[in-house]
Amino acid sequence: MKRSGEMKRDLAGNDSTPLYAGVKQVILDRIHSGEWPPKYRVPSENELVVELGVSKMTANRALRELANEGELVRIQGVGSFVAERKGYSALFEVRNIAEEIAERGHVHEASVVVLAQETASPEIADALELDIGAAVFHSLIVHSENGVPVQIEDRFVHPEAAPDYLKQDFTTLTPNAYLTAAAPLSGSEHVVEAAMPQAWECKLLTILKTEPCLTIRRRTWSAKQVVSTARLVYPGYRYRLEARSGKMFEE
């Protein structure tokens, strides 16, 4: 690894650019060269101030922009780390996130925050085509990839479609896998939004409140019955969504 003196000389060599951009480039050079591999903890704001002789505001801006660009992962109270290649999810397919993560050779973990019967709010009743106040099943689960949270799954389920939903162990089986077996999918609806996270979402995803998220609102049907409505929240800098349509031809 290069010492602080070498980093400072590299920064001085970028005197034609704004100082924060020079700090970004010094960090990027080490990432792209492989000197700082994925999951490597990069110097903190205070360490950059000492090593590069820049202000804390400059160091903060450089780290913040690199995180927003997907080069770094910032975890509150822990530090900034070189990001791995972004995971991805099929946008208009209803896939099992555990399988997507396994296909990348990574480890999936699930933490169940809520698993309970509740009464349907007007919004949930409308989505599930039930009466307001009717019983619904609610699960709130955080999915992680190699120990890093990548999705909040906030799901409400029609009890008639999956009567044993609350009996499942969703640390070993995903709701997607269970519902696919209990109520085979016949249709789905997706709404994609960019949104700033709520405070409780920041806590579950270990992200800053200024870091944007991608949100998918998804309803699924089995035959003519709505099975579930889910809100899926992804940290924008850790995940990407992909979609393809039509036939792909080779020349």
PyMOL commands that set and color helices and strands:
alter all, ss='L'
color gray80, all
select helices_A, chain A and resi 4-12+19-32+45-52+56-68+97-103+122-128+165-167+175-182+199-205
alter helices_A, ss='H'
color red, helices_A
select strands_A, chain A and resi 72-75+79-82+87-90+108-119+135-145+148-157+187-195+213-222+225-235+239-242
alter strands_A, ss='S'
color yellow, strands_A
deselect
rebuild
show_as cartoon
